[in-house]
Amino acid sequence: MSSNGNNNITKFDLDLALDTLDLSFNGYIPSKDALEFFVLMRLVEGKDFEFNTPLIHYFIVDMLLGKIDDTRYFPYGEEVRRNIEINKLRVSIMMSRGLAKSSVVTCFFPVYTAIKGVIPTWGKQYFYLGLAASAQGGGRVMAKAIQSMCEDSDYCKEIFESMRFTETEAEFIRKGSTKKDERTFLFRTMGMGTGSVRGVRSNVGNHRPDAIFFDDCIPNTAAAYSEVQMKNFEETLHADAINALKGGGKGRIIMVFTPFTYNDPNVKTITSGAFTPVVMPICKEMHDGINAKNYEGAWPAMHPYEAVKSQYVQAKRSNALSAFQQERMLRLASEEDRMITDDMLQWYDRK
């Protein structure tokens, strides 16, 4: 099932998706392009990664490349998959902290695009814009992560004629004999509220953004509950960003975040069904009854049973279980954290 626009959008059942999570991804096999993606990133790094690449990372890359066009490979139960509408232009990635979502999406992917220049599904790529909670916080981190990865990379020096890095930009010019505009790729970062994104253009060629990435644009719980800040976020997302994209119907908006509340604009992109949903907690489930044998982790090499169970126990002892459930398990309402539990209720038959 695939759609790039549907007036009868079915809402995404977040809790049911988490209840029916299938970490085998229902038989999904990474595309050759996704495999090449991580080979190139290893070449850029000049070494192998410290931990193996989990299936969720390949799935995200295939989603960004526009390769996922069948809902049967989404890692949820049949009822959830049946109601997913794939919109390749709008992708919302909600993941636990610690799963390297930002590394893959707002560091690796821009570098990959700079190397390739052309993505078959989307054509020539000139300019990506990354939005973060603040210019000096998340925005600077995005730009500096790319600089740290590429500045001294021998592979990048083979591919690029020049590289330019600032606290807000990473600009690459590939080697070649064609016009400079055809060989230049720019990734620019901005903070939410630091200026309108509608009129942004690339430095070379005056291009509008081919894609806009919203990366953890809500800084904290206080901001998530601020009506003014969330209204401004929604205006930036649903009005400014859409109008800033390049023409031709191929401009993309990608959300990357860990949730706060059901009502924050990030989560709404998931639950409304308006964006293609990618939802991944740190593990399938975590409670007192989970042991090493029945533990199912999203990235067990990076987050083994012992580490996640320890975090869970510590959160429970510190009366901070709701934060663990929100940030690690993506559960925005925890059964174990209810003030009024089922055993406190007296049930009766109305008749």
C-alpha positions in Angstrom: 0.0 0.0 0.0 1.5 3.3 -1.0 0.3 6.9 -1.3 1.8 10.3 -1.8 -1.5 12.0 -0.8 -4.8 10.6 0.6 -7.7 12.6 1.9 -8.9 9.6 3.8 -5.9 9.0 6.0 -6.1 6.3 8.6 -4.6 7.2 12.0 -1.7 5.2 13.2 -2.2 3.2 16.4 1.0 3.8 18.3 0.3 1.5 21.3 -0.8 -1.3 19.0 2.4 -0.9 16.9 4.5 -1.2 20.0 2.5 -4.1 21.3 3.0 -6.0 18.1 6.6 -5.0 17.4 8.4 -7.5 15.2 12.2 -7.0 15.3 12.6 -9.4 12.3 10.9 -6.7 10.2 8.6 -9.3 8.6 11.2 -10.6 6.2 12.6 -7.2 5.1 15.9 -7.5 3.2 18.1 -4.3 2.8 18.4 -3.1 -0.7 21.8 -3.0 -2.5 21.8 0.8 -2.1 21.3 0.5 1.7 24.2 -1.9 1.9 26.3 0.4 -0.2 25.4 3.3 2.0 27.0 1.7 5.1 30.0 0.6 3.1 30.6 4.2 2.0 30.2 5.4 5.6 32.8 2.9 6.7 35.1 4.2 4.0 34.6 7.8 5.1 35.3 6.8 8.7 38.3 4.9 7.6 37.4 1.9 9.9 34.7 -0.4 10.8 32.0 0.7 13.2 32.4 -0.2 16.8 29.1 -2.1 16.8 27.3 -4.0 14.0 24.6 -2.2 12.0 21.1 -3.2 13.2 18.3 -3.9 10.8 16.5 -0.7 11.8 19.3 1.4 10.4 19.1 -0.3 7.0 15.3 0.1 7.1 15.6 3.9 7.8 18.1 4.3 5.0 15.9 2.5 2.5 13.0 4.7 3.7 15.1 7.8 3.0 16.1 6.5 -0.4 12.5 5.9 -1.3 13.0 2.2 -1.5 10.2 1.1 0.9 6.9 0.9 -1.1 5.2 -2.0 0.6 3.8 -2.0 4.1 4.3 -5.7 4.7 7.9 -5.1 5.7 7.1 -2.6 8.5 8.0 -4.1 11.9 4.4 -4.2 13.3 1.4 -6.6 13.4 -0.8 -7.1 10.4 -3.6 -4.8 11.6 -1.2 -1.9 12.0 0.5 -2.5 8.7 -2.8 -2.7 6.9 -3.6 0.9 7.9 -0.2 2.5 7.1 -0.2 4.8 4.1 3.3 5.2 2.7 4.1 8.8 1.8 7.7 8.9 0.6 7.8 12.7 0.8 6.9 12.7 4.5 8.7 10.4 6.9 8.5 10.5 10.7 11.1 8.5 12.6 10.4 8.1 16.3 13.1 6.2 18.1 14.5 5.6 21.6 17.4 7.6 22.7 20.7 5.7 22.1 19.7 4.1 18.8 21.8 6.6 16.7 18.9 7.9 14.7 20.5 11.4 14.3 23.8 9.9 13.3 22.2 7.9 10.5 19.7 10.6 9.3 21.4 14.0 9.8 25.1 13.0 9.7 25.5 9.9 7.5 22.7 10.7 5.0 23.9 14.2 4.0 27.4 12.9 3.6 26.2 10.0 1.4 24.2 12.5 -0.7 27.2 14.7 -1.1 29.2 11.7 -2.4 26.6 10.4 -4.7 25.1 13.7 -5.9 22.1 11.9 -7.4 19.6 9.6 -5.6 17.7 7.5 -8.2 14.3 8.0 -6.6 14.7 11.7 -6.1 17.2 12.8 -8.8 19.9 15.4 -8.4 20.4 16.7 -4.8 21.9 20.1 -4.1 20.8 21.3 -0.7 19.5 19.9 2.6 18.3 21.9 5.6 18.6 20.6 9.1 16.4 22.2 11.9 17.2 21.7 15.6 15.8 23.0 18.8 18.5 25.8 18.8 21.2 27.0 16.5 23.9 26.8 19.2 22.7 23.5 20.6 21.4 20.9 18.2 22.1 22.8 15.0 25.8 23.2 15.8 26.0 19.6 16.9 24.7 18.5 13.4 27.2 20.6 11.5 30.1 19.7 13.7 29.3 15.9 13.5 29.7 16.1 9.8 32.9 18.1 10.0 34.4 15.7 12.5 33.5 12.7 10.3 34.8 14.2 7.0 37.5 16.8 7.6 40.4 14.4 7.9 38.9 11.5 5.9 41.2 10.2 3.3 38.3 8.9 1.3 36.6 12.3 1.3 39.8 13.9 0.1 39.7 11.4 -2.9 36.1 12.2 -3.7 35.8 16.0 -3.1 37.7 18.8 -4.7 37.0 20.9 -1.6 35.1 20.8 1.7 34.0 23.8 3.7 32.8 23.6 7.3 31.4 26.2 9.6 29.2 26.0 12.8 26.1 26.0 10.6 27.2 24.6 7.2 29.0 21.7 5.5 29.6 22.3 1.8 31.1 19.7 -0.5 32.3 20.1 -4.1 32.9 16.8 -5.9 35.9 16.4 -8.3 35.0 16.7 -11.9 35.0 18.8 -15.0 31.3 19.9 -15.1 30.0 23.2 -13.8 30.6 23.9 -10.1 26.9 24.0 -9.5 26.4 20.5 -10.7 29.1 19.2 -8.3 28.2 21.1 -5.1 26.1 19.9 -2.2 25.3 21.9 0.9 23.9 20.9 4.3 22.9 23.9 6.4 21.6 23.9 10.0 19.3 26.3 11.7 17.6 26.6 15.1 13.9 26.7 15.6 12.8 30.4 15.9 16.1 31.8 14.6 14.5 33.0 11.3 12.1 32.0 8.7 13.0 28.9 6.6 10.8 30.0 3.7 13.4 31.9 1.8 16.4 29.8 2.4 18.6 29.0 -0.7 21.9 27.2 -1.3 25.1 29.2 -1.6 25.8 27.9 -5.1 23.1 27.8 -7.7 20.4 29.4 -5.5 18.6 26.1 -4.9 15.7 25.6 -2.6 16.0 22.6 -0.1 15.6 19.2 -1.6 14.8 18.0 1.9 14.3 19.5 5.4 15.2 17.4 8.5 13.6 18.2 11.9 15.9 16.7 14.4 14.7 16.6 18.1 13.3 20.1 17.7 11.6 20.1 21.1 14.3 20.6 23.7 12.6 19.6 26.9 9.3 18.7 28.7 8.6 22.4 29.5 8.7 23.3 25.9 6.5 20.3 25.0 3.8 21.7 27.3 4.2 25.3 26.1 1.2 26.1 23.8 3.0 29.1 22.3 6.2 27.1 21.4 4.2 24.1 20.1 2.0 26.4 18.0 5.2 28.0 16.5 6.6 24.5 15.8 3.4 23.5 14.0 3.5 26.6 11.9 7.1 26.0 11.0 6.4 22.4 10.1 3.1 22.7 8.2 3.5 26.1 6.6 7.1 27.4 6.5 8.9 24.2 5.7 6.5 23.1 3.0 6.7 26.4 1.3 10.5 26.4 1.6 10.9 23.1 -0.3 11.9 22.9 -4.0 9.2 22.7 -6.6 8.2 19.8 -8.7 6.6 17.7 -5.9 9.8 16.0 -4.8 10.7 18.1 -1.7 10.8 15.9 1.4 10.3 16.5 5.1 11.9 14.1 7.5 11.1 14.1 11.3 13.6 12.5 13.7 12.8 12.6 17.4 12.2 10.9 20.8 8.7 11.8 22.0 7.4 13.9 24.9 3.6 13.8 24.9 0.8 12.6 22.6 0.1 16.2 21.8 3.5 17.4 20.7 3.7 18.1 17.0 6.4 15.4 16.5 4.1 12.6 17.8 1.1 14.0 15.9 2.9 13.4 12.6 3.0 9.7 13.6 -0.5 9.2 15.1 -2.3 11.3 12.5 -1.2 9.0 9.7 -0.1 12.0 7.7 3.6 10.9 7.7 5.0 7.5 7.1 5.6 6.1 10.6 8.9 4.5 11.7 8.7 3.7 15.4 11.4 1.8 17.3 11.9 1.5 21.1 15.1 0.3 22.7 13.6 -3.2 23.0 10.3 -5.0 22.4 9.4 -5.0 26.1 11.0 -4.4 29.5 9.5 -5.3 32.9 10.4 -7.3 36.0 9.7 -10.6 34.2 12.1 -10.1 31.3 15.3 -12.1 31.5 18.3 -12.5 29.2 16.7 -15.4 27.3 13.5 -13.6 26.3 15.0 -10.2 25.8 14.5 -8.8 22.3 16.6 -5.7 21.7 16.4 -3.3 18.7 20.3 -3.1 18.8 21.5 -5.8 21.2 25.2 -5.3 20.3 24.9 -1.6 21.5 22.2 -2.1 24.1 22.4 -5.6 25.6 20.0 -7.0 28.1 22.1 -6.3 31.1 22.4 -2.6 30.3 18.8 -2.0 29.5 17.5 -4.0 32.5 19.9 -2.0 34.7 18.4 1.2 33.4 14.9 0.0 34.0 15.7 -1.1 37.6 17.4 2.2 38.3 14.5 4.2 36.9 12.0 2.2 39.0 14.0 2.7 42.2 14.4 6.4 41.5 10.7 6.8 40.8 11.5 7.8 37.3 9.9 5.0 35.4 7.7 7.3 33.4 10.8 8.9 31.9 12.2 5.4 31.0 9.0 4.4 29.4 8.8 7.6 27.4 12.4 7.9 26.3 13.4 4.3 25.9 10.1 2.4 25.3 8.2 5.2 23.6 5.3 4.6 25.9 3.6 7.9 26.6 1.3 6.4 29.3 2.8 3.7 31.4 0.6 1.0 33.1 3.1 0.7 35.9 3.1 4.4 36.5 -0.7 4.9 36.8 -1.8 6.8 39.9 -5.0 4.7 40.0 -4.5 1.1 39.0 -7.1 -1.6 38.1 -6.9 -3.2 41.6 -8.1 0.1 43.2 -11.3 0.0 41.1 -14.5 -1.6 42.1 -16.3 -2.9 39.0 -20.1 -3.6 38.7 -22.6 -4.6 36.1 -24.8 -1.6 35.2 -27.8 -3.9 34.5 
